[in-house]
């Protein structure tokens, strides 16, 4: 099997968006480092009437899923994030450069997975600090990596709807 030259791999595939992955990863890690270095654990600073910065640890997954399981979940979620990162990197390499939105989605999800993977591997938990609330109800705190994953997943769904709509329109035009 013959592989394309490295330059062509990065210019003709979704890997051309790795700079976005790196940028989001740097922003995520710098923001977590700043929060951990500036705030005491569980310290809160009100920013807006509906938004606080609150330094918390999440040893579980989204919404603290499995957070109270005694430690095994650290390695379980580390393994899942590692596998997901490899999968998204491979998908980026196989995505043609013309599929820009899908490539951007993969880049964002990859940055979020790696950002939270770094936390989990180093600390055993993910640093969360974005705390939105309304009328006394707080949404689960999250971070930049979680935001990148969410936006990437939303872009994937949006892209699939656009592609489906385009395919449906072209099928009806051919009849």
Secondary structure by P-SEA (a helix, b strand, c coil): cccccaaaaaacccccaaaaaaaaaaaaaaaaaaaaacccccbbbbccccccbbbbbbcccccccccccccaaaaaaaaaaaaaaaaaaaaaaaccccaaaaaaaaaaaaaaaaaaaaaaacccbbbbcccccccccccccccaaaaaaaaaaaaaaaaaaaaaaaaaaaaaaac
